[in-house]
Amino acid sequence: MNTNFSIAIFKSCLPMIKFLLAALALVIVIHLIFRYLEKQRLAKLGIDDIDRLSGRDFEKYLEVLFERRGYKVKLTKYIGDYGADLVVDSGSDKIVIQAKRFKSKVGVKAVQEAVASKGYYGCQSAMVVTNSSFTEQAKILARANNVELWDRNKLINALSSIDNMDALPHKYEPIGATALQNLCTTCGKPVSDKVFKYCMTNKSRFRGKVYCFNCQKKV
């Protein structure tokens, strides 16, 4: 009798269970579509756009940047992140990244947080990435602790080549400073320091991105 009653209850609830599962699936699909569109939007940003991002959106931008460079990326919790905003993995190396979307110079605290978070996340390397610059004390501490620093210029170099990373889906580009070079956003060809400075000087035209001489004519 009890078994039959339980079956009857289950059958009566079955339509509601199906509805809830369908609703959950719809929420998941909508979330995935939203994240895809958000990443597409972030991928198109120039340095001036990045300057206006919130701290969390800057972290999401870096997530897109490193994913397109071929890395597996995990955003940490916004609160209680133990000093790391992202963890990137090349398969052979794991790096913690402290993201600082600042107007002023980034100091030693950011470097200290990056160093402290390596052990917690089981990483071999640490980085601090900013749209600004670093104090001399931060640079000294970073050198002493093997922390890679990306200032505004290095970030511009990296984002200028982000579109070209899509052509290399099975490769990753090393994160180290030696891997960075001035690349044209459109064609991916290296550009000289003179061309790079020209593009950065004319931000209203190029929106913080780098273009070679030929591609400048199309902008």
N, C-alpha and C positions, 0 to 999 in steps of 0.2 A: 504493500500500500504506500509506504513512504517513498519507495523507489519510483513508483508511478507518479506520485505527486511531484517529486523532484524533476522528473522528465517533463512533466506538464509545465512546470515553472520555467524550465530551461527553454522549452519551445515557445512559450509566450514572450520570453525575453530576447529570443533570437533576432527578430527584426531590429530591435534597439541595438543589439550588439553589432549587427551588420552595419547599421547606420553610423555608429560610433567609429568603427574601423574605417569606413569609407571617408568619414570626416577627418580622421587622423591622417589618412593617406593624402587627402587633399591639402591639409595643412603642411605636410612634409613637402609635397610638390611645389606649393606656393613659396615655401621657404627656400627651396633649391633654386627656383626661378629668380627670386629676389636676390639671392647671393650671386647668381650668375650675372645678372644685370648690374649689380653693384660693382662686381669685379671688372666688368667691361668699362664702366664709367671711370673707375679709379685708374685703369690702365692708360687712359687717354690724358691724364692730368699732366700739366707742366709744373715747373718749380714754383711759379707764382700761385697756382691753384693749391699746391701743397702747403704753402705758407698760410693759407686760410683754413686748413683742416683742423678739426679737433684732435686732441691727443689720441683718442681711440681710432678715429678715421685714419690718422697717420700710420698707426700700427697695421690697420687693414690694408693700407696702400703698400706697405712693405711686404705684407703677406703676398699680394699680387705680384710685386716686383720679383721676389725670390722664387715664387712658383714658376714664373715665366722664364727664369734663369735655370729651371730644371730641378729645383729642390723640393723636397717634401716639407711643408711648413705647418706648424701648429701655433695658433694664437693661445697665449696663456690667459688665465682669468684676469679681468680688468682690475679687480681688487684682490690683494693677497697673492701677487704673482712671484714673490720672493726675488724680485730684482730682475726678472726677464719678461719681456713682452712677447717675444716669439722664440721658437726653437726650430731651427732649420736643419735638415738632414740630407746629406748627399749620398748616404749609403755607407760611406767609409768614415765620415766625420760628422759630428753633431755640434752645432754652434748656438749659443744663447745670444739673443740680440736685445739690447736695451734701446728703445726708440724714444727720441727726444725732439718733439716739434716745438722749437724754442724761437724766441725773437732775440734773446741775449745769448751769450756764450755758455756752453755746457761745461760744468765744473767737475771736480773729482768725484762727487757723490755718484754720478752716473757710472763712472768706471768702477767704483767700489761695488756698486750693486751688481754690475755685470760679472765681476770676478766672484762675488759671493754666490751667485746663482748657478755657476757651472756645476758645482758638486750636487746641488739639489736636483737638477735636471739630468745629471749624468752626461754632461757634455765635455768635449775636449778643448773647445775654443770659445771665445767670447768676443762680442762686438758691441759698439755703441754707434748708432746711426742718427744723424741730426740734419735738419735743413739749415742749421746755423753753423757755428764754428766752436772750437774748443779752447779753453784756457790753457796756458802753458803748463800749469800744474796738472791738469787732466792729461795732457800729452805725455808728461814725464811719468806719471803713474801708469798710464797705458803701456808705455814702452817697458817699464819694469815688470809688468804682469802679463805681457804678451797679448794685450787686448787690441784688436783691430778697430781703428777709428775711421768712420766715414763722415766727413764734413760736407758742407754744401756742394763744393765742387765735385767731390767723388760721387755724391748722390745724383747730381746732374749728369755726370758721365754714365752712370748706371741706367738712369731712366731714359736717356737718349737712345739707348739700344734695346729698350724693352720690347718694341714691336718686332725686332729682328730675332728675338729669342724663340718666337713661335715657329720659326723655320727649323729649329733644332730640338724637336720634342723628346729625343732619346739621349740628349747630352745635357750636361750641366756646366755652367761657366764658373770657374773658381771664384771664390768670394774675395780673396786677397787683393790688396791694392794693385799688384802687378798685373792683375787680369783686367783692370779698368783701362779703357782708352776712349778717346773722343770719337764717337761713331755717329754718322748721319742717321737721324731718326727714320728717314724714308728708305734709303737704299742700303744702309748698314756699312758703308765704306768709311774707313778712318779719315778724320779731318785733322788739319794742323791746329796747333795752339792758337794761331792767328785767327783762323776761321771760328774756332770755339769761342774766343773772346769777343769776336764780332757778333755772334749770335746772342751771347749773354748781355752784350751792351745794348742790343736792340730787342729787348724783351717784349715790347708792345707788338712787334711784328711776329716774332717767333715763339712767344708764350713760354719762354724758358726752355725750349728744346733746341737741339743742335741739328743743323742741316749743312750738307756740303755745298760748294759753290753752285753746282748745276741744279740741285734740288731747291736752293733758295729762290730761284726764279719762279718756282711753282707755288710758293707759299704766299 
